[in-house]
Amino acid sequence: MTSQALFKPRKYPVDHIWHADWSISVKARWVAKARRITSGWQIHAIEPVGMLNQFRHSMSERGRDQRIWLGLDMPIGFARYWYDGANIADFKTLTDLLFTKDWREFSDVCETPDQISHRRPFYPKSSCIKGSVKREHLVSALGLSDFTDLHRQCEFPTDKRNAACPSFWTLGANQVGKGMLHGLEHLVIPGYRNGFHIWPFDGDLATCSAQPGVTLIETYPGEIYDWLGISELTKSNQKSRADAVKHLCTYAPENGIEISPAVLADIQSGFGPEQGKDDAFDALVGVMGLIRIADGKRPEFLPDDPVIREREGWIVGLNLADTKVC
């Protein structure tokens, strides 16, 4: 599929945009890859992330002389009140501590309430006996006033979605904490120590993209559907995904995006029924959303709030005005 849009000057000098749907399951980790071409962008691969060291290394090598964005469908940052109890100034300070000897328990999800602390804040490891695991256990152990204190500002509800599940609460179908821990340990922290930028802790997108290198960006594909005109979708249903892909195949050439023939052949069926193919679909949505931001069609909407920029992080493209305090 060839782009029909006329070339326009780029808003950000980014050469490659990748988006990965992250999970603790290897089958659910998919990445979509796009590169800048004369007429706009070409989506040239949607594939499993594969070996994690090799994945990081390939980005590092590319980032030596080119600018690359990697969107990650996972939280990058923690609720503001947790930092005070942990006696940590900000997220960048935390990156020097996580997964070191003194913080080795951080990723060990608590089995019982008495194990919860600011250095071991993820709970519970399993549901156990019904009613034995309560949100109040986490709130009390961390010295918070309410469960909403566990939310970052970007996780509050909007008109289009409910509140996201806070990272430290690891119970329920929509919990993200365990996937976040995996992403931090195997990608974000080692990548940062290898020179990757982390948006917004290293600055806004213009600052992070000023020189060649890799920039990690938090995304939420559920926010991006609306940007791309996807109004009805049951992501777990292959036919519903196929209908959405049909729409995206119309959207792409109208917005300077070429989908390579090999990718097009793989996606037209709605990514097939296999496990993880809904994650591959979200990788495609994520890369198209980041292209929209790179081309200046959607602002990054980074709030001018030091707590968000230094502690909590943000979901790129989310308008602060759309969030509602719980």
KAFEN-V253313 format. One record per helix or strand. SS is the DSSP state (hx for helix, st for strand). FROM is the first residue (numbers start at 1). TO is the last residue. Records with the same first field share a line. If there is no record, write none. Layout:
# KAFEN-V253313
SS->FROM-TO + FROM-TO
This chain:
# KAFEN-V253313
st->16-21 + 30-37 + 40-48 + 67-72 + 110-110 + 117-117 + 120-120 + 123-123 + 158-158 + 161-161 + 169-169 + 197-198 + 213-218 + 257-259
hx->26-28 + 52-62 + 80-86 + 91-95 + 101-103 + 113-115 + 135-141 + 147-150 + 153-155 + 177-193 + 205-208 + 221-227 + 238-254 + 261-267 + 277-294 + 306-312 + 320-322
